[in-house]
């Protein structure tokens, strides 16, 4: 990297004790760097190379829908691209957005509350559409209810997502100033579900993060809808707006959209989005379910 910086006469990275981030010059040159990498791939293909180009695709995720969406997508992509490494990084939404802009991530999976503004810097494709639910152990008093109200939550020990996550903001909005008894906070849904299974409390997650999870299939966790709340949580796939996108990232994006259109239809309650083939703006297709 330093050799490249000397050759170009610019600093591509800002190096600090806490780590390196892409500089303004680096962000400006990033599309041209991607063009060069793609040109090398095309040159190798034109030369009759018999094996697929080995590349890495980096995906940032807020760790929701890991089981019903992310794992099947990665498995399908790897079957078709055996030499391409997929790096999955759990992070907060703001960190995912920053890494997408800097080129550190190719794709990002984030939650989005319906009605919030879409960030203009990214192409956003809706993959899943669900609702917030309370995730509890089957032997919890809350599991005996058909639905859980905000009042029911106030007196319960809650496992909250840390500040910076969409579900953290949603819970505070739901309780409307009433102080939740947050006993724990954590990064991401996967740890939250494990803590619920161990009896540490309840947590609030999108339903698509709970339905079909191995812990639910084993009977270690269950979920209940939130009474009187019509909020919809969207699972969005985002990538930086750019004229040139690496082929491997385009292929993985295609697998995500195809999985959301087909394999997940009917598997989750409520409508699952069906983005049109011509662009990233999502549409909806209703599915059966409660």
N, C-alpha and C positions, 0 to 999 in steps of 0.2 A: 504493500500500500504506500509506503514512504517513497519507494522508487517511482511509482505512478505519480505521486504528488510532485516529486522533483521534475519528472518529465513534463507534466502539465503546467507547473509553476503556480499551483494553488494548493491550499490545504483542504482536503476532502473531509477530514475529521477534526472535531474539536476534542482534544485529549485533556481529561481532567483526572484527578485522583479517583473519583467515583466511577470512571469509565469513559468511553469515547462515544460521541454522538456525531451525526452527520452535520457538517457545516452548511451554511447557506450556499456556498459555492458547490458543495457536494450535491445538495438537493437540486441545484440548477442543472448540473451535469448528469444527474442520474438517468434521465431518459436516453441520453446519448450512450451511456455505458450499457444500458439494457439493449439498445439497438446493436451495439457491437457484439454482445454475447449472443443475441439471436442470429446475427449474420454469421458468426462462427458455427452455430448449430446448422444453419442452412447450408453452409459450405461443406461441412462434413457429410450431411445427408446427400448433397449433390455428388460428392465424391464416391458414393456407393458404400458408405460405412454400413456394416451388416448389423451392428447392435445399436440400441437406442442410446441417446446421449444421457450420460449420468448427470443429473442436476439435483439441486435441493429446492424444495418448496417449503416456505415457512408460513405457518398458520398461527395467528394469535387467537385465543378463545377465552371467553369468560367462564368456561367450564359448565355451561348449561347444554342440555341435549347431547351430552357426550355419548350415551349409549344408543339412543334411537337414531342419531344422525351422524355424529362425527366419526365414530368407530366404523360403521358400515361404509362410509364414504372413503375413509383412508384405506380400508381393506380392498374395496373395488378399484381404487386408483392404483394401488401398488400391484394388483394383479395385472394391470395393463401397462404399468411403468415400473418394472422390477428393478431398474437401476437408478430410479429417482428416489432420493431420500425425502421423507416428509417429517419435518420438525414441527411439533405441536407445543406451543408455549402458552401456559395459563397466565393471564394478566388482567388488570383492570381495564375498563373500556377506554379511559383517557390514554393509558399507556399503549393500547392497541392502535388507537388513532394516530398517536405520535409516531409509532414504529411504521405504520403504513405510509405516512407522509415521508418518512426518512428512507423508505425502501428496505427496512429491516424485516418487515413482514410482507408477504405477497397477498395474503388474504386475512380477513379478520371476522370472527363470529362474535356478535355482540347482541345483547338484549336491547329492546327499544319499546318504550311505552307508546301505544297508539295515541296520536294527537301531538306528540312532541315533534319539533322541527327536525328534518333530516339534514345532516351536515353536508354542505355544498362541495366539500373537497373530495368526496368519495362517490363511486357508483355503489348504490345500495340495492340489494335484491332480497326481498322477503322470502324466507324459507319456511318458517313455521309460525303459526298463529295460535296462541293459547291464552290461558287465564291464570292469574295468581291463585295458588292453593296453599293451604296449611299442611305441611308435611309433619306427621307425628308417628309415634309407635302405635301399633294396633291396641295395646293395653292402656293408652293414654285416655283420660276422661274426654278429651276433645274428639277422639275417634268414635265415641258413642253418639256424637251429634251428626245430623244430616248435613249441616253447614255450620261454619264457625264465624261468629260476629267479631267486630273490632273489640267489643266489650269483653268477649271471651278471651281475647289475646292479652289484654292488659295485665291480668293476674298470672299469666303463665311465664315461666322462664323461657326466653326466646334466644335462639341462635341466629344472630343477625349477620348479614353480609356487611363487610366494612364499608366505610364511606368511600364513595367513588363507584359503587355498583348501583345499577338501576333498581334492584330489589331493596337496597337500603333506603333509597329515596321513596320508593313506593310504600314501604311499611310506615315510615314517618308520615307520609301523606294520609294513609289509611287511618292511623290512630289520631290524626288531627290535633296534635298538641298534648295528648295524653301520654305520659311517660311510659314507654314500654320497659318491661323488666328484662333488659338485655343481659343475660347471664354470660354469653360468649359472643365473640365476633370472629369471623373467619373469611378467608379468601376463597370464594367459589362454592358452587352447589355441591360438589362431590364431598368435600370435607363436612359441609353442613349435614348432608344425609347420613354420613357415618356417625356424626355426633348425635343425631336423632335416634339412630338405631341403637346406640349405647345408652339411651335413656337420659341424655343431658338436657333435653328440652324439645321445643318445636321450632320449626323454621318456615319461612314463607318463600316459595319458589314458583317459577312457571310450571304449569302442569306437565309440559313436555320434558321437563327435567326429571320428573318422578315416574311417570307412566312408562312401564317396561324396564325400569332400572332393576339390576339384579337383586338389590336389597328389597324392592317391592315384590319381585317374583318369589323371593324366599320368605316373604311374610314379615320381614324385619321393620318395614316402614309402610305407611299408607298415607292417604291424603284426603282432605275435605275441602269443598269450595268455600269461598268467603261470602257470607250472606250479604245480599244487597249491593254487591260490587260488580260492575260491568266492565272493569278495566281489561284491556287486552294487551298481552305482552307478545311482541314480535321477535322472532329470531332472525337477525339480519346478517347477510353475508356482504362484507364491504371490501372494496379494493380501491386503491388510489386512481384518480382519473389520470390517464396517461395515453399517449398515442401508441406506445409500444408496451406490450405486456408479455413476459416470458411464456413460451408455449406450454411449459409444464403447469404454470399457474392458471393459464386459460383452461387447460384440460381438467384440472382439479375443480375449478369453478363450475365447469359443465357437469361434473359428477355430483357436486353438491345440489345443483338445481334439479338434475334428473331424479336424484334420491328423494328430494322434497316433493316432487310432483307425483311420484309413483309409489315407492316402497312405503312411505309414511301416510299415504292417503287412507283414511279409515282406521289408522292405528291410534290417533289422538282425538280427543273430543274437540268439537268446534271445527271451523273451516281451516283447511291447510292451504296456504297460498300457492298459486300457480302462476309464476311470472311468465309473461309472454316471451316467445322466442326472439322477438325483435329488439328487446331492450330490457333494462333492469327494473322498470316500473312493475310492481306486482299487481296481480289480480287475485280473485279468490275463487275457490271451488268448494261448495259445502260438502261436508262428509257426515256420515251417520254417527250418532253417539249422543251421550247426554249433554 
